Amino acid sequence: MKSITIVLLCFLTLGCGSRDTLPAPSTKDINPLPDAMVTLSNAGLWNENELSGAEFLENSDRSMIVANLTSVPCRMVFSYVKTSNHPYWMPSQIACEGDEKD
């Protein structure tokens, strides 16, 4: 009788199931954010004959893109602008190679 009490006491304190296990981490790919060239292409601003590469500016929270122009040694900045009608990418040219500083 004493041994049955000990066995029952062990089952009550330790439980009769196996240890809980954590589920394996998901191996599903997280959808990465599109790069700058894809962003400009989706906005209808990417023309392979005019732009050769683009990248988001650091610390711009993906709201500014710098793109290289192919026809001239210049770079173009695209700023993401939110308006009451709809948001859009606004282009503006920045300094070109060979520009003289005043």
Summary of the structure (lengths in Angstrom):
residues: 102
radius of gyration: 30.1
end to end distance: 101.3
largest distance: 101.3
contacts: 181
relative contact order: 0.13
helix: 20%
strand: 28%
